[in-house]
């Protein structure tokens, strides 16, 4: 049933106690997500899978580390219900912004 709670809320913490700046979710039978966090002077993108009714926090798998200010919001977005394509904002060396794309091979 859409819009119904599937289980208890689960807290997903960023690695090394870093602050979370944004998250992207794509849900079908399970939810797949990408969490953007700021450990130190960089931005880390980490992936996770969360099944309905799962009570424990899922393990995070590192995808990428971006250099630059930890206050940057990369605004991750997953395309499609399977979440196989990830789009996120990045700054070029020249200072201009760009959108990057990554394919994720989920297990």
LODRENDREN-906189 format. One record per residue: residue number from 1; residue in one letter; x, y, z of N, C-alpha, C in turn. Coordinates in nm, 4 decimals. Each point is the difference from the previous one (the first is absolute). Layout:
N
NUM  A  X  Y  Z  X  Y  Z  X  Y  Z .
...
END
This chain:
107
1  X  0.0842  -0.1177  0.0000  -0.0842  0.1177  0.0000  0.0887  0.1240  0.0000 .
2  X  -0.0223  0.0880  -0.0921  0.0811  0.1216  -0.0101  -0.0321  0.0971  0.1136 .
3  X  0.1040  0.0615  0.0506  -0.0174  0.1004  0.1033  -0.0169  -0.0565  0.1400 .
4  X  0.0041  -0.1310  0.0150  -0.0157  -0.0612  0.1316  0.1373  -0.0303  0.0596 .
5  X  0.0086  0.0112  0.1303  0.1254  -0.0306  0.0680  0.0290  -0.1494  -0.0128 .
6  X  0.1227  -0.0350  -0.0348  0.0379  -0.1391  -0.0226  0.0731  -0.0626  0.1175 .
7  X  0.0290  0.0772  0.1005  0.0727  -0.0503  0.1157  0.0448  0.1165  0.0855 .
8  X  0.0760  -0.0283  0.1040  0.0469  0.1087  0.0863  0.1015  0.0881  -0.0732 .
9  X  0.0071  0.1279  0.0367  0.1009  0.0876  -0.0610  0.1410  -0.0524  0.0291 .
10  X  0.0889  0.0179  -0.0946  0.1384  -0.0450  0.0130  0.0918  0.1211  -0.0150 .
11  X  0.0917  0.0163  0.0930  0.0980  0.1077  -0.0082  0.1213  -0.0491  -0.0783 .
12  X  0.0385  0.0764  -0.1010  0.1181  -0.0335  -0.0796  0.1032  0.1092  0.0248 .
13  X  0.1078  -0.0364  0.0661  0.1048  0.0965  0.0331  0.1070  0.0025  -0.1079 .
14  X  0.0546  0.1172  -0.0225  0.1108  0.0154  -0.0946  0.1268  -0.0592  0.0604 .
15  X  0.0950  -0.0397  -0.0844  0.1259  -0.0550  0.0513  0.0754  0.1006  0.0872 .
16  X  0.0665  -0.0502  0.1012  0.0867  0.0804  0.0876  -0.0721  0.1162  0.0671 .
17  X  -0.1305  -0.0124  0.0224  -0.0747  0.1049  0.0682  -0.0153  0.1287  -0.0788 .
18  X  0.0242  -0.0049  -0.1301  -0.0122  0.1196  -0.0850  -0.1456  0.0435  -0.0100 .
19  X  -0.0223  0.1272  -0.0356  -0.1366  0.0451  -0.0199  -0.0491  -0.0409  -0.1381 .
20  X  -0.1281  -0.0308  -0.0074  -0.0638  -0.0374  -0.1264  -0.0534  0.1270  -0.0644 .
21  X  0.0363  0.0233  -0.1267  -0.0479  0.1202  -0.0687  -0.1200  -0.0288  -0.0884 .
22  X  -0.0121  -0.1215  -0.0530  -0.1156  -0.0348  -0.0827  -0.0060  -0.1503  -0.0209 .
23  X  -0.1161  -0.0445  -0.0488  -0.0219  -0.1428  -0.0231  -0.0914  -0.0155  -0.1207 .
24  X  0.0187  -0.1077  -0.0735  -0.0871  -0.0330  -0.1133  -0.0512  -0.1417  0.0209 .
25  X  -0.1285  -0.0236  -0.0303  -0.0598  -0.1323  0.0146  -0.0706  -0.0415  -0.1276 .
26  X  0.0053  -0.1287  -0.0308  -0.0779  -0.0609  -0.1078  -0.0556  -0.1290  0.0583 .
27  X  -0.1326  -0.0152  -0.0016  -0.0608  -0.1156  0.0652  -0.0838  -0.0823  -0.0962 .
28  X  0.0137  -0.1305  0.0122  -0.0833  -0.0974  -0.0682  -0.0351  -0.1022  0.1081 .
29  X  0.0452  -0.1234  -0.0098  -0.0211  -0.0969  0.1080  0.0869  0.0349  0.1212 .
30  X  0.1145  0.0591  -0.0237  0.0889  0.0516  0.1046  0.0390  0.1418  -0.0406 .
31  X  0.0494  0.0766  0.0944  0.0462  0.1355  -0.0310  0.1516  -0.0008  -0.0137 .
32  X  0.0464  0.0693  -0.1010  0.1438  0.0209  -0.0193  0.0245  0.1486  0.0174 .
33  X  0.1106  0.0323  0.0636  0.0252  0.1401  0.0271  0.1457  0.0375  -0.0127 .
34  X  0.0206  0.1301  -0.0178  0.1343  0.0577  -0.0004  -0.0016  0.1154  0.0988 .
35  X  0.0954  -0.0027  0.0908  0.0112  0.0984  0.1060  0.1226  0.0860  -0.0266 .
36  X  -0.0163  0.1311  0.0031  0.1132  0.0923  -0.0140  0.0355  0.0505  0.1392 .
37  X  0.1262  -0.0131  0.0373  0.0450  0.0453  0.1314  0.1282  0.0802  -0.0147 .
38  X  0.0355  0.0683  0.1085  0.1150  0.0893  -0.0052  0.1024  -0.0353  0.1070 .
39  X  0.0843  -0.1020  -0.0266  0.1076  -0.0306  0.0947  0.1219  0.0880  -0.0281 .
40  X  0.0259  0.0966  0.0839  0.1151  0.0889  -0.0221  -0.0258  0.0992  -0.1114 .
41  X  0.0998  0.0206  -0.0852  -0.0106  0.0972  -0.1088  -0.0322  -0.0665  -0.1329 .
42  X  -0.0931  -0.0919  0.0010  -0.0403  -0.0674  -0.1231  -0.1454  -0.0434  0.0131 .
43  X  -0.0535  -0.0538  -0.1075  -0.1360  -0.0535  -0.0005  0.0097  -0.1466  -0.0398 .
44  X  -0.0640  -0.0867  0.0765  0.0006  -0.1438  -0.0285  -0.1387  -0.0431  -0.0443 .
45  X  -0.0064  -0.0854  -0.1015  -0.1251  -0.0612  -0.0441  0.0050  -0.1469  0.0389 .
46  X  -0.1016  -0.0456  0.0740  -0.0062  -0.1385  0.0470  -0.1346  -0.0600  -0.0378 .
47  X  0.0002  -0.1281  -0.0386  -0.1220  -0.0688  -0.0418  -0.0485  -0.0945  0.1092 .
48  X  -0.1324  -0.0236  0.0008  -0.0586  -0.0960  0.0935  -0.1283  -0.0572  -0.0595 .
49  X  -0.0411  -0.1160  0.0522  -0.1267  -0.0627  -0.0367  -0.0774  -0.0249  0.1281 .
50  X  -0.1287  0.0308  -0.0026  -0.0849  -0.0154  0.1179  -0.1270  -0.0737  -0.0405 .
51  X  -0.0216  -0.1176  0.0589  -0.1197  -0.0794  -0.0289  -0.1136  0.0431  0.0925 .
52  X  -0.1259  -0.0081  -0.0465  -0.1135  0.0367  0.0856  -0.0007  -0.0825  0.1289 .
53  X  -0.0249  0.0668  0.1115  -0.0063  -0.0672  0.1286  0.1341  -0.0260  0.0651 .
54  X  0.1088  0.0325  -0.0677  0.1337  -0.0203  0.0564  0.0205  0.0976  0.1154 .
55  X  0.0398  -0.0519  0.1160  0.0122  0.0845  0.1184  0.1411  0.0527  0.0223 .
56  X  0.0999  -0.0665  -0.0569  0.1392  0.0421  0.0199  0.0446  0.0926  -0.1129 .
57  X  0.0887  0.0899  0.0335  0.0556  0.0901  -0.1021  0.0807  -0.0813  -0.1010 .
58  X  -0.0176  0.0279  -0.1284  0.0747  -0.0748  -0.1013  0.1458  0.0434  -0.0047 .
59  X  0.0894  -0.0898  -0.0422  0.1400  0.0404  -0.0152  0.0151  0.0950  -0.1189 .
60  X  0.0881  0.0965  0.0129  0.0273  0.0948  -0.1089  0.1179  -0.0497  -0.0819 .
61  X  -0.0111  0.0146  -0.1321  0.1097  -0.0374  -0.0898  0.0485  0.1268  -0.0695 .
62  X  0.1290  0.0334  0.0121  0.0510  0.1229  -0.0623  -0.0077  -0.0070  -0.1521 .
63  X  -0.0465  0.1097  -0.0598  -0.0059  0.0120  -0.1461  0.1059  0.0956  -0.0530 .
64  X  0.0115  0.1180  0.0630  0.0927  0.1023  -0.0506  0.0282  0.1028  0.1084 .
65  X  0.1156  0.0654  -0.0121  0.0370  0.1138  0.0842  0.0263  0.1166  -0.0929 .
66  X  -0.0575  0.1144  0.0324  0.0178  0.1210  -0.0805  0.0789  0.1014  0.0802 .
67  X  0.0956  0.0643  -0.0646  0.0762  0.1046  0.0685  -0.0827  0.1274  0.0021 .
68  X  0.0366  0.0885  0.0876  -0.0698  0.1277  0.0083  -0.0604  0.0192  0.1376 .
69  X  -0.0733  0.1060  0.0131  -0.0576  0.0396  0.1275  -0.1003  -0.1032  0.0508 .
70  X  0.0086  -0.0295  0.1281  -0.0924  -0.0947  0.0612  -0.1407  0.0571  0.0102 .
71  X  -0.0156  0.1313  -0.0180  -0.1323  0.0622  0.0070  -0.0757  -0.0091  -0.1325 .
72  X  0.0647  -0.0541  -0.1025  -0.0650  -0.0143  -0.1304  -0.1116  -0.1028  0.0056 .
73  X  -0.1099  0.0263  -0.0695  -0.1067  -0.0985  -0.0135  0.0056  -0.0550  -0.1412 .
74  X  0.0283  -0.1280  -0.0139  0.0133  -0.0599  -0.1329  -0.1344  -0.0439  -0.0562 .
75  X  -0.1065  0.0073  0.0801  -0.1369  -0.0315  -0.0423  -0.0102  -0.1289  -0.0803 .
76  X  0.0308  -0.1156  0.0600  -0.0085  -0.1250  -0.0754  -0.1439  -0.0316  -0.0384 .
77  X  -0.0172  -0.0628  -0.1160  -0.1317  -0.0432  -0.0476  0.0159  -0.1344  -0.0698 .
78  X  -0.0833  -0.0963  0.0371  0.0005  -0.1314  -0.0639  -0.1107  -0.0036  -0.1046 .
79  X  0.0293  -0.0550  -0.1168  -0.0981  -0.0076  -0.1081  -0.0622  -0.1391  -0.0039 .
80  X  -0.1302  -0.0045  -0.0163  -0.0713  -0.1265  -0.0122  -0.0224  -0.0680  0.1335 .
81  X  -0.0913  -0.0968  0.0013  -0.0315  -0.0717  0.1236  0.1145  -0.0887  0.0459 .
82  X  0.0846  -0.0428  -0.0933  0.1126  -0.0867  0.0369  0.1183  0.0799  0.0541 .
83  X  0.0034  0.1306  -0.0247  0.1092  0.0832  0.0489  0.1335  -0.0290  -0.0642 .
84  X  -0.0010  -0.0491  -0.1231  0.1252  -0.0390  -0.0658  0.0830  0.1186  -0.0468 .
85  X  -0.0619  0.1158  -0.0175  0.0736  0.1188  -0.0455  -0.0021  0.1065  0.1084 .
86  X  0.1170  0.0511  0.0332  0.0144  0.1062  0.0994  0.0483  0.1262  -0.0693 .
87  X  -0.0656  0.1116  0.0270  0.0415  0.1311  -0.0487  0.0333  0.0855  0.1216 .
88  X  0.1068  0.0810  -0.0099  0.0349  0.0887  0.1105  0.0748  0.1215  -0.0528 .
89  X  -0.0053  0.1095  0.0762  0.0657  0.1250  -0.0383  0.1465  -0.0036  0.0423 .
90  X  0.0856  0.0604  -0.0824  0.1429  0.0067  0.0300  0.0537  0.1307  -0.0565 .
91  X  0.1052  0.0507  0.0594  0.0650  0.1216  -0.0490  0.1233  -0.0371  -0.0798 .
92  X  0.0142  0.0603  -0.1175  0.1193  -0.0212  -0.0822  0.1153  0.0808  0.0586 .
93  X  0.1213  -0.0340  -0.0381  0.1187  0.0720  0.0460  -0.0102  0.1477  -0.0363 .
94  X  -0.0622  0.0301  -0.1128  -0.0143  0.1389  -0.0453  -0.1004  0.0781  0.0835 .
95  X  -0.0755  -0.0703  0.0870  -0.0985  0.0681  0.0827  -0.1414  -0.0113  -0.0539 .
96  X  -0.0153  -0.0505  -0.1210  -0.1344  -0.0160  -0.0552  -0.0615  -0.1298  0.0524 .
97  X  -0.1312  -0.0012  0.0136  -0.0686  -0.1189  0.0484  -0.0308  -0.0964  -0.1128 .
98  X  -0.0188  -0.1255  0.0360  -0.0380  -0.1009  -0.0988  -0.0760  -0.1113  0.0716 .
99  X  -0.0728  -0.0780  -0.0779  -0.0709  -0.1160  0.0529  0.0764  -0.1240  -0.0429 .
100  X  0.0276  -0.0867  0.0948  0.0690  -0.1261  -0.0310  -0.1006  -0.1139  0.0080 .
101  X  0.0323  -0.1086  -0.0710  -0.0868  -0.1161  -0.0063  0.0813  -0.1245  0.0301 .
102  X  -0.0592  -0.0922  0.0734  0.0680  -0.1239  0.0379  -0.1017  -0.1140  -0.0066 .
103  X  0.0411  -0.1145  -0.0516  -0.0835  -0.1195  0.0026  0.0394  -0.0827  0.1214 .
104  X  -0.0997  -0.0459  0.0751  0.0257  -0.0802  0.1195  -0.0454  -0.1428  -0.0274 .
105  X  0.0890  -0.0961  0.0201  -0.0334  -0.1423  -0.0142  -0.0390  -0.0519  0.1384 .
106  X  -0.1285  0.0079  0.0312  -0.0484  -0.0447  0.1298  0.0034  -0.1524  0.0069 .
107  X  0.0267  -0.0575  0.1179  -0.0010  -0.1475  0.0115  -0.1410  -0.0545  -0.0127 .
END
